[in-house]
Amino acid sequence: MFTIKLTYINNYSDFLENRNDKYALLYADFNVVNYLYETNFNMDTPNIILYPDSTAVSSIIRMMGDQKYKKLVSTDLLDEFLHILIISKRKIFFFGNSDEVLKEMVEKLHYKYPDIIVCGYHNGYDYDNSVISKINKSGAEILFVGLGASRQEKWIVENFGLLNCKLIISCGGWFNLLSGNKKRAPLFVRKLHLEWLYKLMTEFKNTRERYLIGIPKFFYRVFSKEVVLIIKQ
């Protein structure tokens, strides 16, 4: 039996304001849960918090009888938090994806939000330990890590103690959305909790294994008690 402890959060801002400690917030969708189980990953690092994300994980939580926890969608939390960071003039660093996507994203963000403070970015394909020094020297308060499920969790946990940022957040493919390279499902599809199906249909080649194999594996592991999810607030 592999136990994963999840923490329900209302937003990211709670971990930024009025707190002296450093935190890392990692979304835990079915894909991340599968990765943690398959690698027997140790997530007991203090101040690194896993929060429930995705329709699959939220449905399991409801089945467990925890009806008070509404579904969390990391993309919504990220978009909301970005606006707060812009208004409060916080320093941001983006780490992940390609140079091309990052440049497009930063250009669009500066055009749309002239007050945004982007103090640096680095791609997620060509990096070594020097990227930690680059992030720290930038003076960034918030670090968004978009290396994709498995790589981003591993990197954050391994380097958490070396980073000076106040808040480190895993964000998967969010940079693709900010750059305009990809679009989210229409709002009515999201309200029906079918954003995963939209991704499967529009990005079948890249998502078929994740959804057609990953989701059944997740539910089997939870129902067979191979994986036990514990949630707290």
N, C-alpha and C positions, 0 to 999 in steps of 0.2 A: 504494500500500500504506500502510495506516494502522496503526501499532504502538501497542498499549496494554500498559503494564507493570503487572502485578498482583503484589501481595505477599501470600503466604499468612500468615495470622495464626492464633494459637491462641485468643486472647481479646483484649479491649480493655484489660484490667488491665495487661498488659505495657507499655503505652504511658503508663501513669499512674504506676506505681511506679518509683522509682529512675531517673527520667529528668528532666533539667532542661529539655529542649526542649518546645516546644508542638507538638502533632500534630493533624491532621485525618484521620479514618478514614472513607472513603467506600465503601459497598458497590458492587460492579460486577456487576449482573445483566445479562441480555441487553438489557433496556430502556435501561440506562445506557450500555452498550457501543454500542448503536445511536445514542443521542444524541451521544456523543462523536465517533463517526465522521461523522455527518451534519452536525455543526457544526465539524468539524476542531478540536475543543477541545484546547487546550494544557494538559496535566496535569503539566508538569515542575516545578511549584512544590515546593521543598524541604519535607519533612515533611508533605506531603499524600499520603496513601497510599490506593491503590485495592486492595481485596481482593476475591477472587472470591466471588460469591454466586449462588444459584439452581441448579436442576437443569440448565438448558441450559448454563451456563458450566462447571459442574463436569464435565459429560459431555464437553465439548470438551477439557478439561484431561486427562481420562483417555484420550481418543483420542490425545492428543499423547504418551502414554506415561508421564505423570507419575502413576502409580498410588499414590504415597505420600501424595498430598494428598486427604484426605477432604473430602466435601462440606461447605461452610460455609453456614449459614442465618442471615442477619443477625438475624431475629427471636429466634432462640434465644440468640445472642450478646448481644443487647440485654437480654433478660429476665434472663440470668445476671449481666450487668454491673450492672443496676439494683439487684439484691440486694446486690452487693458495695458499691455506693455508699451504700446505706442503712446497712449494718453499719459502714462506715468513716466515716459521717457527713460525706460530701462534699456540697458545695453544687452544686445542679443548676438549670439554666435550660432551659425548653422553648420552642422557637420553631417555630410552624407550625400548620396546621389552623385551625379556627374558635374563637372565644371560648367558644362553648357546649361544644364538645368538650373544650377545655382545662380549663374549670371543672369539668366532670364528672370528667375524668381526675384532676385534682389532689385533688378531694374524695375520690375513691375511694382514691387512693394514701395520703392522710393517714389515712383510716379504717383501711386495711389495714396500713399501716406508719407508726405514730405517730412514729417516729424519723426519717422522711425529711426532708431539708432542701431544700425547693423555694424558692429565693430569687427566683424570678420566672418569668413566662411571657408570651408575646406571640403574637397570631394571625398567620397567614401570608397574610392577604388584605389587610390594611390596615396597611402599614408603609412607612417610608422609612429614611434613614440614621440617624435618631435611635434606632432600635432597637439599634444598635451601642453607643451611649452607655448605654442602658438595661441592656443585658447586662453591660457592663463595670462599671457602678456597682453592680450587684447583688452583685458579688463572686463570681459563679459560677465554679466550677472546671471543670465539665463542661457543655457546651452540646449539647443534642440538637436537630437541625434536621430538621423534618419538612415540607418544602415540596413533596415529590414529586419524582420523577426529572426531571432537567433543571434545574428551578429551584433545587433545593437544592445541586446541584454547582456551578452558576454562582455562586450567592450565597456559598458557602463559599470558593471559590477567589478571588473578587473581594475578599472582606472578611477573609481569613485574617490578614493582617498587622495589621489594626486591632483584632482581638479579643484580650482578655487571658486568656481561658479556657485552661486547661492542655490540655484535650482537647475537640475538636469532632467530633461524630459525626452522619452523615446517617442518617435513620431512616424515610424514606418515610411510610407510613400507620400506623406503630406506635402513634401516639396514639389512633387509633380502637380499637385492641385494648385499650389500657390503660383507656380510658373505658368500654368495654363496648359501644360502638356496633356493633362488628363482632366476630366470633368466628373463631378459627383453625380450620383443618380438624381433624377428629378425629385422634388420635395415629396410628392404624393407616394413615390416608391419608398422613400425613406420612412414615411409615416406608416407604411404597411410592413415595415421591418424586412424589406426585401432588397436592401442595398447590395447584399452579398450576391443575389441572383442577377442583379444588373451588372455587377463586375464580372460574374461568370460569363454572361452573354456577350459583353462588349470586349472582354479581355480573355477569351476562352483559353488561348494557348498558354498564357502566363498564369492563369488562376485555376485551371482544371484540377491539377493535383491538390492544390490547397483546399479547394472546396469539396470536390468529389471524393477525395480520399481522407483529407484532414478532418472534415466534420464528422463522418461516420466513426473514425478512430477516436475522436474526442468523446462522443456520446457513449461508445462502447466502454471506454476506459472509466468513465464516470459511473455508468450504470453497473459495471462489474466490480466497482470499488477499487480498481487499480489506482485511480486518481480520486482523491477526496479534496473537495474545495471547502475551505472554511472562510466565511466572510464576517468582517466586523466593521464598525464605523468609528 
